[in-house]
Amino acid sequence: MDKYLIGTLNNISDKGLSRLTDKFALTEDVDKANGIIVRSFKMHDMGFSDDLLAIGRAGAGVNNIPLDKCSEKGIVVFNAPGANSNAVQELAVAGMIMGARNIYEGIAWGQSLSGDVASEVEKGKKQFAGTEIAGKTLGIIGLGAIGAKIANSGYALGMNVVGYEAFTPHPCLTAPVKLCDSVEEMVPLCDFISIHVPSLPTTKGMINKDLISKMKDGVIFMNYARPDLIVVDDVIEALESGKMRKYMTDLLEPEYIGKKGIVATPHLGASTAEAEENCAVMATDQLMDYLENGNVVNSVNFLGRVTMERAAGSDRHCFLVKCDKDEAAVSEKIKGFYGDNLLGFAGSKRNEYGYFIADVKAGSEAFNCDCIVRARCL
């Protein structure tokens, strides 16, 4: 292949695209592209050509990409986790303060005034009296890159911070956070709660009537993650009863329009020049490394990370596989095939899909079996 062709489905920052080396070229015809970089374009109804090898999402969420379809065709999908984390945490902290101080409601009321505005302001401002956040308890569900940064900011603003993390908190966490063993244990402690977990079968609808009943009366809840993490009717009921004081979110849904207590920004979390640049850079770099070297970093459908330094003078054989066998069985089968021709090996398998890299002596025949979804020789 003379050059790998890269297509885009949204406006992608030049800071990212300018990193393409002379082994890559942009194309306006995505049907001919070997790699696609996308932001929000919905790809579910697209047909994918056999030339398409990878999709780079310039952002974290991949709900606009048909992952099952991509996996079946051997198309690796990458995302850019953490690249927009600072932008999202800034918006979430702004939302927390805006909710505590009734800023949105106060501004909307002020814009409706006429006549003797100064007099009206003095008479009416008391209806928007709020609370301070210093000394209050902030609870964070999910201490990944975004949640950890919000924890740091909350602590710096004088808050007590508690959290729940199913795995290991992100390394950027520096604040002293009291870790709870469950979300149910955490929520009764909190004046403010912010959720930062992916949309999974285990997390969808987790903010429901039962969990809300365990929260403090008057809690401010913030969802700057995914809309389906909450049961909408249960949140609205909690707002109407006063159990929940505010629902602050960046996920404007039709059901939220005109509902008292809901302050929803129109998906502005990653809408900063810095975040768009960071996401474009990460997506471009990951796409190039996979197409040129076969390395996988931040794949959401073929394991998270499989990389290896290339053995000198070798051919690189890469295999995307789907099978019921465990990782050891697949690895041994590949290693056994190459035998003494094998110079380096890396790979792993999770559930039904896996990815393996074999550096072999130049000219070696490529491994083949029914479990291979796609094979590449580099």
C-alpha positions as a Python dict, from the first residue, in 0.01 Angstrom:
ca = {
    (1, 'M'): (0, 0, 0),
    (2, 'D'): (149, 335, -109),
    (3, 'K'): (-40, 542, 149),
    (4, 'Y'): (-311, 476, 403),
    (5, 'L'): (-620, 686, 326),
    (6, 'I'): (-786, 870, 614),
    (7, 'G'): (-1142, 1001, 595),
    (8, 'T'): (-1324, 1232, 835),
    (9, 'L'): (-1694, 1251, 917),
    (10, 'N'): (-1687, 1576, 1116),
    (11, 'N'): (-1466, 1881, 1130),
    (12, 'I'): (-1153, 1746, 1296),
    (13, 'S'): (-898, 1984, 1446),
    (14, 'D'): (-603, 2058, 1220),
    (15, 'K'): (-383, 2006, 1524),
    (16, 'G'): (-466, 1637, 1496),
    (17, 'L'): (-474, 1596, 1118),
    (18, 'S'): (-145, 1781, 1078),
    (19, 'R'): (25, 1492, 1260),
    (20, 'L'): (-38, 1257, 966),
    (21, 'T'): (297, 1154, 819),
    (22, 'D'): (380, 1108, 452),
    (23, 'K'): (259, 749, 481),
    (24, 'F'): (-98, 879, 512),
    (25, 'A'): (-326, 1093, 297),
    (26, 'L'): (-668, 1249, 355),
    (27, 'T'): (-955, 1142, 132),
    (28, 'E'): (-1304, 1287, 92),
    (29, 'D'): (-1438, 947, -15),
    (30, 'V'): (-1489, 756, 310),
    (31, 'D'): (-1575, 443, 111),
    (32, 'K'): (-1208, 429, 10),
    (33, 'A'): (-1071, 513, 354),
    (34, 'N'): (-854, 273, 552),
    (35, 'G'): (-919, 478, 863),
    (36, 'I'): (-1195, 718, 967),
    (37, 'I'): (-1179, 988, 1233),
    (38, 'V'): (-1518, 1087, 1371),
    (39, 'R'): (-1664, 1300, 1648),
    (40, 'S'): (-2046, 1292, 1674),
    (41, 'F'): (-2152, 1168, 1329),
    (42, 'K'): (-2392, 874, 1370),
    (43, 'M'): (-2243, 577, 1184),
    (44, 'H'): (-2505, 309, 1255),
    (45, 'D'): (-2666, 327, 911),
    (46, 'M'): (-2338, 342, 719),
    (47, 'G'): (-2207, 63, 504),
    (48, 'F'): (-1841, -20, 569),
    (49, 'S'): (-1614, -116, 281),
    (50, 'D'): (-1360, -396, 305),
    (51, 'D'): (-1088, -128, 289),
    (52, 'L'): (-1186, 15, 627),
    (53, 'L'): (-953, -112, 898),
    (54, 'A'): (-1009, 126, 1189),
    (55, 'I'): (-1223, 408, 1326),
    (56, 'G'): (-1084, 671, 1563),
    (57, 'R'): (-1340, 847, 1782),
    (58, 'A'): (-1214, 1195, 1872),
    (59, 'G'): (-1379, 1177, 2212),
    (60, 'A'): (-1469, 926, 2481),
    (61, 'G'): (-1822, 803, 2410),
    (62, 'V'): (-1875, 560, 2120),
    (63, 'N'): (-2255, 531, 2117),
    (64, 'N'): (-2254, 681, 1766),
    (65, 'I'): (-2049, 386, 1633),
    (66, 'P'): (-2194, 35, 1573),
    (67, 'L'): (-1940, -163, 1774),
    (68, 'D'): (-2088, -508, 1708),
    (69, 'K'): (-2090, -447, 1335),
    (70, 'C'): (-1732, -322, 1346),
    (71, 'S'): (-1614, -621, 1547),
    (72, 'E'): (-1775, -865, 1306),
    (73, 'K'): (-1595, -699, 1012),
    (74, 'G'): (-1260, -677, 1191),
    (75, 'I'): (-1267, -299, 1220),
    (76, 'V'): (-1087, -175, 1531),
    (77, 'V'): (-1259, 116, 1706),
    (78, 'F'): (-1051, 353, 1918),
    (79, 'N'): (-1162, 629, 2151),
    (80, 'A'): (-976, 907, 2330),
    (81, 'P'): (-1038, 861, 2704),
    (82, 'G'): (-921, 1148, 2919),
    (83, 'A'): (-850, 1384, 2630),
    (84, 'N'): (-1153, 1598, 2718),
    (85, 'S'): (-1149, 1528, 3091),
    (86, 'N'): (-1048, 1878, 3196),
    (87, 'A'): (-1322, 2038, 2986),
    (88, 'V'): (-1589, 1810, 3134),
    (89, 'Q'): (-1472, 1856, 3492),
    (90, 'E'): (-1476, 2234, 3455),
    (91, 'L'): (-1836, 2222, 3330),
    (92, 'A'): (-1937, 1985, 3611),
    (93, 'V'): (-1784, 2210, 3876),
    (94, 'A'): (-1956, 2510, 3717),
    (95, 'G'): (-2283, 2314, 3724),
    (96, 'M'): (-2239, 2234, 4092),
    (97, 'I'): (-2189, 2599, 4183),
    (98, 'M'): (-2466, 2711, 3947),
    (99, 'G'): (-2705, 2467, 4114),
    (100, 'A'): (-2607, 2561, 4469),
    (101, 'R'): (-2645, 2934, 4406),
    (102, 'N'): (-2955, 2919, 4178),
    (103, 'I'): (-2760, 3113, 3917),
    (104, 'Y'): (-2955, 2989, 3614),
    (105, 'E'): (-3292, 3070, 3769),
    (106, 'G'): (-3169, 3410, 3884),
    (107, 'I'): (-3038, 3504, 3541),
    (108, 'A'): (-3358, 3389, 3369),
    (109, 'W'): (-3568, 3595, 3612),
    (110, 'G'): (-3346, 3900, 3572),
    (111, 'Q'): (-3375, 3889, 3194),
    (112, 'S'): (-3755, 3908, 3227),
    (113, 'L'): (-3755, 4237, 3421),
    (114, 'S'): (-3856, 4576, 3290),
    (115, 'G'): (-3928, 4919, 3434),
    (116, 'D'): (-3750, 4998, 3760),
    (117, 'V'): (-3508, 4707, 3739),
    (118, 'A'): (-3296, 4809, 4036),
    (119, 'S'): (-3601, 4818, 4263),
    (120, 'E'): (-3730, 4486, 4132),
    (121, 'V'): (-3392, 4325, 4188),
    (122, 'E'): (-3376, 4435, 4551),
    (123, 'K'): (-3728, 4308, 4617),
    (124, 'G'): (-3695, 3979, 4432),
    (125, 'K'): (-3338, 3855, 4474),
    (126, 'K'): (-3408, 3679, 4803),
    (127, 'Q'): (-3606, 3410, 4621),
    (128, 'F'): (-3279, 3292, 4467),
    (129, 'A'): (-3078, 3269, 4788),
    (130, 'G'): (-2867, 2956, 4770),
    (131, 'T'): (-2603, 2768, 4966),
    (132, 'E'): (-2226, 2763, 4958),
    (133, 'I'): (-2034, 2451, 4861),
    (134, 'A'): (-1744, 2492, 5106),
    (135, 'G'): (-1781, 2250, 5394),
    (136, 'K'): (-2038, 2040, 5211),
    (137, 'T'): (-1985, 1679, 5106),
    (138, 'L'): (-1934, 1591, 4741),
    (139, 'G'): (-1984, 1231, 4638),
    (140, 'I'): (-1845, 1098, 4312),
    (141, 'I'): (-1959, 779, 4146),
    (142, 'G'): (-1669, 673, 3926),
    (143, 'L'): (-1318, 806, 3991),
    (144, 'G'): (-1179, 782, 3640),
    (145, 'A'): (-1001, 1069, 3466),
    (146, 'I'): (-1301, 1304, 3494),
    (147, 'G'): (-1429, 1200, 3835),
    (148, 'A'): (-1081, 1219, 3986),
    (149, 'K'): (-1031, 1572, 3858),
    (150, 'I'): (-1367, 1680, 3998),
    (151, 'A'): (-1265, 1530, 4333),
    (152, 'N'): (-945, 1735, 4324),
    (153, 'S'): (-1137, 2053, 4240),
    (154, 'G'): (-1403, 1994, 4504),
    (155, 'Y'): (-1138, 1942, 4771),
    (156, 'A'): (-953, 2256, 4659),
    (157, 'L'): (-1281, 2447, 4700),
    (158, 'G'): (-1312, 2335, 5061),
    (159, 'M'): (-1543, 2037, 5022),
    (160, 'N'): (-1532, 1699, 5188),
    (161, 'V'): (-1506, 1437, 4915),
    (162, 'V'): (-1627, 1078, 4920),
    (163, 'G'): (-1636, 839, 4629),
    (164, 'Y'): (-1710, 498, 4487),
    (165, 'E'): (-1492, 333, 4223),
    (166, 'A'): (-1546, -23, 4103),
    (167, 'F'): (-1184, -64, 3998),
    (168, 'T'): (-884, 161, 4078),
    (169, 'P'): (-906, 542, 4098),
    (170, 'H'): (-731, 729, 3819),
    (171, 'P'): (-366, 822, 3895),
    (172, 'C'): (-449, 1194, 3866),
    (173, 'L'): (-646, 1173, 4193),
    (174, 'T'): (-458, 1374, 4456),
    (175, 'A'): (-740, 1476, 4691),
    (176, 'P'): (-797, 1276, 5012),
    (177, 'V'): (-1114, 1091, 4914),
    (178, 'K'): (-1298, 859, 5149),
    (179, 'L'): (-1371, 551, 4936),
    (180, 'C'): (-1696, 370, 5004),
    (181, 'D'): (-1762, 2, 4940),
    (182, 'S'): (-2081, 70, 4745),
    (183, 'V'): (-2285, 350, 4593),
    (184, 'E'): (-2561, 272, 4844),
    (185, 'E'): (-2314, 336, 5128),
    (186, 'M'): (-2195, 662, 4972),
    (187, 'V'): (-2510, 851, 4874),
    (188, 'P'): (-2655, 914, 5226),
    (189, 'L'): (-2340, 1115, 5307),
    (190, 'C'): (-2362, 1359, 5019),
    (191, 'D'): (-2496, 1709, 4965),
    (192, 'F'): (-2383, 1691, 4602),
    (193, 'I'): (-2341, 1381, 4387),
    (194, 'S'): (-2168, 1363, 4050),
    (195, 'I'): (-2174, 1047, 3835),
    (196, 'H'): (-1897, 955, 3591),
    (197, 'V'): (-1936, 596, 3469),
    (198, 'P'): (-1988, 447, 3122),
    (199, 'S'): (-2323, 326, 2995),
    (200, 'L'): (-2321, -49, 3057),
    (201, 'P'): (-2590, -308, 3133),
    (202, 'T'): (-2483, -281, 3498),
    (203, 'T'): (-2503, 100, 3512),
    (204, 'K'): (-2808, 185, 3302),
    (205, 'G'): (-3086, 316, 3523),
    (206, 'M'): (-2874, 293, 3838),
    (207, 'I'): (-3004, 631, 3954),
    (208, 'N'): (-3355, 516, 4031),
    (209, 'K'): (-3625, 548, 4295),
    (210, 'D'): (-3458, 301, 4531),
    (211, 'L'): (-3118, 471, 4525),
    (212, 'I'): (-3269, 821, 4539),
    (213, 'S'): (-3460, 722, 4854),
    (214, 'K'): (-3123, 666, 5025),
    (215, 'M'): (-2995, 1016, 4936),
    (216, 'K'): (-3011, 1321, 5161),
    (217, 'D'): (-3319, 1538, 5127),
    (218, 'G'): (-3235, 1835, 4905),
    (219, 'V'): (-2939, 1671, 4732),
    (220, 'I'): (-2808, 1824, 4409),
    (221, 'F'): (-2739, 1552, 4156),
    (222, 'M'): (-2508, 1604, 3857),
    (223, 'N'): (-2498, 1384, 3548),
    (224, 'Y'): (-2231, 1491, 3300),
    (225, 'A'): (-2179, 1134, 3178),
    (226, 'R'): (-2464, 948, 3000),
    (227, 'P'): (-2842, 1008, 2989),
    (228, 'D'): (-2943, 644, 3041),
    (229, 'L'): (-2771, 624, 3380),
    (230, 'I'): (-3086, 772, 3534),
    (231, 'V'): (-3452, 671, 3532),
    (232, 'V'): (-3601, 999, 3410),
    (233, 'D'): (-3943, 960, 3574),
    (234, 'D'): (-3783, 877, 3910),
    (235, 'V'): (-3561, 1187, 3898),
    (236, 'I'): (-3852, 1413, 3799),
    (237, 'E'): (-4062, 1267, 4083),
    (238, 'A'): (-3778, 1334, 4327),
    (239, 'L'): (-3752, 1695, 4208),
    (240, 'E'): (-4126, 1750, 4238),
    (241, 'S'): (-4134, 1608, 4592),
    (242, 'G'): (-3828, 1810, 4703),
    (243, 'K'): (-3623, 1498, 4773),
    (244, 'M'): (-3382, 1617, 4505),
    (245, 'R'): (-3312, 1991, 4492),
    (246, 'K'): (-3160, 2007, 4144),
    (247, 'Y'): (-3066, 1784, 3855),
    (248, 'M'): (-2771, 1940, 3674),
    (249, 'T'): (-2676, 1782, 3343),
    (250, 'D'): (-2512, 1838, 3006),
    (251, 'L'): (-2752, 1596, 2839),
    (252, 'L'): (-3051, 1793, 2718),
    (253, 'E'): (-3337, 1549, 2661),
    (254, 'P'): (-3694, 1628, 2544),
    (255, 'E'): (-3835, 1518, 2880),
    (256, 'Y'): (-3632, 1786, 3059),
    (257, 'I'): (-3776, 2087, 2878),
    (258, 'G'): (-3972, 2309, 3115),
    (259, 'K'): (-3922, 2084, 3416),
    (260, 'K'): (-3856, 2271, 3740),
    (261, 'G'): (-3525, 2186, 3902),
    (262, 'I'): (-3357, 2057, 3585),
    (263, 'V'): (-3075, 2269, 3445),
    (264, 'A'): (-2949, 2111, 3123),
    (265, 'T'): (-2676, 2251, 2901),
    (266, 'P'): (-2677, 2136, 2534),
    (267, 'H'): (-2389, 1884, 2540),
    (268, 'L'): (-2111, 2137, 2594),
    (269, 'G'): (-1882, 1911, 2797),
    (270, 'A'): (-1614, 1866, 2533),
    (271, 'S'): (-1694, 2182, 2339),
    (272, 'T'): (-1371, 2368, 2399),
    (273, 'A'): (-1093, 2434, 2153),
    (274, 'E'): (-848, 2260, 2384),
    (275, 'A'): (-1058, 1944, 2421),
    (276, 'E'): (-1122, 1916, 2048),
    (277, 'E'): (-751, 1950, 1980),
    (278, 'N'): (-655, 1693, 2245),
    (279, 'C'): (-910, 1442, 2117),
    (280, 'A'): (-804, 1489, 1754),
    (281, 'V'): (-437, 1439, 1842),
    (282, 'M'): (-504, 1120, 2039),
    (283, 'A'): (-737, 973, 1777),
    (284, 'T'): (-495, 1049, 1493),
    (285, 'D'): (-192, 906, 1673),
    (286, 'Q'): (-374, 585, 1768),
    (287, 'L'): (-508, 537, 1416),
    (288, 'M'): (-164, 584, 1259),
    (289, 'D'): (5, 347, 1505),
    (290, 'Y'): (-248, 74, 1432),
    (291, 'L'): (-250, 109, 1055),
    (292, 'E'): (128, 134, 1025),
    (293, 'N'): (250, -83, 1314),
    (294, 'G'): (-47, -294, 1423),
    (295, 'N'): (-36, -156, 1777),
    (296, 'V'): (-367, -121, 1959),
    (297, 'V'): (-413, 150, 2222),
    (298, 'N'): (-756, 241, 2364),
    (299, 'S'): (-957, 4, 2148),
    (300, 'V'): (-1312, -35, 2275),
    (301, 'N'): (-1395, -353, 2084),
    (302, 'F'): (-1068, -550, 2042),
    (303, 'L'): (-918, -517, 2390),
    (304, 'G'): (-783, -196, 2531),
    (305, 'R'): (-411, -225, 2465),
    (306, 'V'): (-188, -467, 2273),
    (307, 'T'): (144, -315, 2170),
    (308, 'M'): (495, -441, 2100),
    (309, 'E'): (826, -300, 1982),
    (310, 'R'): (899, -444, 1642),
    (311, 'A'): (1173, -708, 1624),
    (312, 'A'): (1455, -604, 1392),
    (313, 'G'): (1423, -738, 1038),
    (314, 'S'): (1089, -907, 1105),
    (315, 'D'): (754, -925, 932),
    (316, 'R'): (460, -839, 1155),
    (317, 'H'): (150, -1058, 1138),
    (318, 'C'): (-161, -927, 1316),
    (319, 'F'): (-479, -1122, 1391),
    (320, 'L'): (-823, -1009, 1502),
    (321, 'V'): (-998, -1321, 1629),
    (322, 'K'): (-1339, -1433, 1746),
    (323, 'C'): (-1376, -1770, 1913),
    (324, 'D'): (-1488, -1955, 2225),
    (325, 'K'): (-1138, -2072, 2315),
    (326, 'D'): (-953, -1905, 2600),
    (327, 'E'): (-657, -1675, 2551),
    (328, 'A'): (-395, -1940, 2631),
    (329, 'A'): (-535, -2180, 2373),
    (330, 'V'): (-529, -1920, 2096),
    (331, 'S'): (-182, -1798, 2192),
    (332, 'E'): (-37, -2150, 2196),
    (333, 'K'): (-190, -2228, 1859),
    (334, 'I'): (-28, -1923, 1699),
    (335, 'K'): (307, -1978, 1871),
    (336, 'G'): (305, -2343, 1776),
    (337, 'F'): (244, -2263, 1411),
    (338, 'Y'): (541, -2025, 1386),
    (339, 'G'): (779, -2223, 1605),
    (340, 'D'): (1139, -2106, 1567),
    (341, 'N'): (1029, -1837, 1320),
    (342, 'L'): (860, -1646, 1601),
    (343, 'L'): (1069, -1343, 1712),
    (344, 'G'): (814, -1164, 1928),
    (345, 'F'): (457, -1212, 2045),
    (346, 'A'): (187, -1009, 2220),
    (347, 'G'): (-185, -1042, 2250),
    (348, 'S'): (-486, -1107, 2462),
    (349, 'K'): (-850, -1207, 2444),
    (350, 'R'): (-1153, -1095, 2641),
    (351, 'N'): (-1491, -1262, 2602),
    (352, 'E'): (-1525, -1368, 2238),
    (353, 'Y'): (-1287, -1120, 2072),
    (354, 'G'): (-911, -1093, 2089),
    (355, 'Y'): (-609, -943, 1919),
    (356, 'F'): (-263, -1094, 1867),
    (357, 'I'): (63, -967, 1716),
    (358, 'A'): (341, -1200, 1597),
    (359, 'D'): (678, -1072, 1476),
    (360, 'V'): (822, -1345, 1255),
    (361, 'K'): (1122, -1405, 1033),
    (362, 'A'): (1087, -1227, 701),
    (363, 'G'): (902, -1433, 444),
    (364, 'S'): (729, -1662, 694),
    (365, 'E'): (392, -1803, 592),
    (366, 'A'): (101, -1642, 779),
    (367, 'F'): (-99, -1832, 1040),
    (368, 'N'): (-454, -1912, 939),
    (369, 'C'): (-758, -2057, 1114),
    (370, 'D'): (-1136, -2028, 1119),
    (371, 'C'): (-1134, -1800, 1424),
    (372, 'I'): (-964, -1512, 1241),
    (373, 'V'): (-1191, -1218, 1163),
    (374, 'R'): (-916, -1023, 989),
    (375, 'A'): (-543, -1079, 938),
    (376, 'R'): (-282, -825, 832),
    (377, 'C'): (81, -863, 733),
    (378, 'L'): (291, -549, 785),
}
